[in-house]
Amino acid sequence: MILETRGIGKTFGSVLALRDVSMSVTAGQVTCVLGDNGAGKSTLIKILAGVHRHDTGTLLVDGAEVSFASPREALDRGIATVYQDLAMIPLMSVWRNFFLGSEPRKGLAFDVAKARRVARDELRAMGIDIRDVDQPVGTLSGGERQSVAIARAVYFGARVLILDEPTSALGVKQAGVVLRYIARARDRGLGVVFITHNPHHAYPVGDRFLLLNRGTSLGEYGKGEITTQELTALMSGGAELEELAHELERE
Ligand SMILES: Nc1ncnc2c1ncn2[C@@H]1O[C@H](COP(=O)(O)OP(=O)(O)OP(=O)(O)O)[C@@H](O)[C@H]1O
């Protein structure tokens, strides 16, 4: 187990964002965190990523309790997060975005030819066929940009990759592209935390499924413990939609 939370909780003023949530991340596995808007997904990953500190419960890395004071500390332990904005500069080339802010760490600051080659090879290794790494990253499709961000985190030594709704803005085909790269990261031995509100995106790549609803956990299930239909039923808000339909009928 690389990363684990035990009964973690967080409040913002009077808002209870997360209560008693337990989850685990294992090398070579994908843990999906599913939940509707306001379920607490972002709060949870920000605790894992060192952005927020939890108020209650325990956060463990490699079995030892930790309390990250900053995202830098989480990153130093190999926990990398790819947020929806991807932290990329659209007009800058693919390869420069690949190394954005990290040249000194890898000693590639002045070796442009090598940096371009590394970016191209790494992207290829992740199954991303971007022939021209000199093109502005903004010209890539949404799925390709997500994939570049994932490949970048893998290259820079992430052990845990936290992906904040990487497929939510994408159509079916592009979502499929990103799901393939998630599977490749998993196959390279990373532990992946995949945040999504779409059970159809989670099920094909997920090994574990944590379901959140209004800040509380509806449970963490292994793949053999829940079917895609059950996952969809739990996530679809069927009961709430039915209630809404009755309300609208009465109006
Ligand atoms: N910094 C904050 N200050 C105050 N309240 C917050 C803060 N961050 C989150 N919350 C509240 O905590 C609850 C959970 O929010 P969170 O963003 O974690 O949910 P989410 O599942 O990521 O939702 P979404 O899918 O809409 O991003 C919400 O009620 C939200 O308003």
The ligand as an SDF file (V2000), in Angstrom:
LIG
                    3D

 31 33  0  0  0  0  0  0  0  0999 V2000
  -12.0480   26.0070    0.4240 N   0  0  0  0  0  0  0  0  0  0  0  0
  -13.3140   25.7730    0.7520 C   0  0  0  0  0  0  0  0  0  0  0  0
  -14.0040   26.6150    1.5560 N   0  0  0  0  0  0  0  0  0  0  0  0
  -15.2790   26.3590    1.9060 C   0  0  0  0  0  0  0  0  0  0  0  0
  -15.9930   25.2870    1.4890 N   0  0  0  0  0  0  0  0  0  0  0  0
  -15.3600   24.4190    0.6680 C   0  0  0  0  0  0  0  0  0  0  0  0
  -14.0170   24.6170    0.2520 C   0  0  0  0  0  0  0  0  0  0  0  0
  -13.6650   23.5910   -0.5580 N   0  0  0  0  0  0  0  0  0  0  0  0
  -14.7500   22.7990   -0.6470 C   0  0  0  0  0  0  0  0  0  0  0  0
  -15.7670   23.2830    0.0790 N   0  0  0  0  0  0  0  0  0  0  0  0
  -17.0980   22.6770    0.2520 C   0  0  0  0  0  0  0  0  0  0  0  0
  -16.9150   21.3100    0.5690 O   0  0  0  0  0  0  0  0  0  0  0  0
  -17.8790   20.4940   -0.0920 C   0  0  0  0  0  0  0  0  0  0  0  0
  -17.1980   19.4580   -0.9550 C   0  0  0  0  0  0  0  0  0  0  0  0
  -16.5940   20.1280   -2.0560 O   0  0  0  0  0  0  0  0  0  0  0  0
  -15.5920   19.4260   -3.0930 P   0  0  0  0  0  0  0  0  0  0  0  0
  -15.0890   20.5250   -3.9830 O   0  0  0  0  0  0  0  0  0  0  0  0
  -14.5930   18.6250   -2.3690 O   0  0  0  0  0  0  0  0  0  0  0  0
  -16.5830   18.4730   -3.8930 O   0  0  0  0  0  0  0  0  0  0  0  0
  -16.3780   17.7440   -5.3050 P   0  0  0  0  0  0  0  0  0  0  0  0
  -16.8700   16.3590   -5.1370 O   0  0  0  0  0  0  0  0  0  0  0  0
  -14.9660   17.8920   -5.7600 O   0  0  0  0  0  0  0  0  0  0  0  0
  -17.3640   18.5450   -6.2490 O   0  0  0  0  0  0  0  0  0  0  0  0
  -17.2120   18.9580   -7.8180 P   0  0  0  0  0  0  0  0  0  0  0  0
  -17.3900   17.7000   -8.6060 O   0  0  0  0  0  0  0  0  0  0  0  0
  -18.3410   19.9100   -8.0020 O   0  0  0  0  0  0  0  0  0  0  0  0
  -15.8670   19.5900   -7.9850 O   0  0  0  0  0  0  0  0  0  0  0  0
  -18.7680   21.4530   -0.8760 C   0  0  0  0  0  0  0  0  0  0  0  0
  -19.9040   21.7350   -0.1040 O   0  0  0  0  0  0  0  0  0  0  0  0
  -17.8970   22.6820   -1.0380 C   0  0  0  0  0  0  0  0  0  0  0  0
  -18.6670   23.8590   -1.1680 O   0  0  0  0  0  0  0  0  0  0  0  0
  1  2  1  0
  2  3  1  0
  2  7  2  0
  3  4  2  0
  4  5  1  0
  5  6  2  0
  6  7  1  0
  6 10  1  0
  7  8  1  0
  8  9  2  0
  9 10  1  0
 10 11  1  0
 11 12  1  0
 11 30  1  0
 12 13  1  0
 13 14  1  0
 13 28  1  0
 14 15  1  0
 15 16  1  0
 16 17  2  0
 16 18  1  0
 16 19  1  0
 19 20  1  0
 20 21  2  0
 20 22  1  0
 20 23  1  0
 23 24  1  0
 24 25  2  0
 24 26  1  0
 24 27  1  0
 28 29  1  0
 28 30  1  0
 30 31  1  0
M  END
$$$$
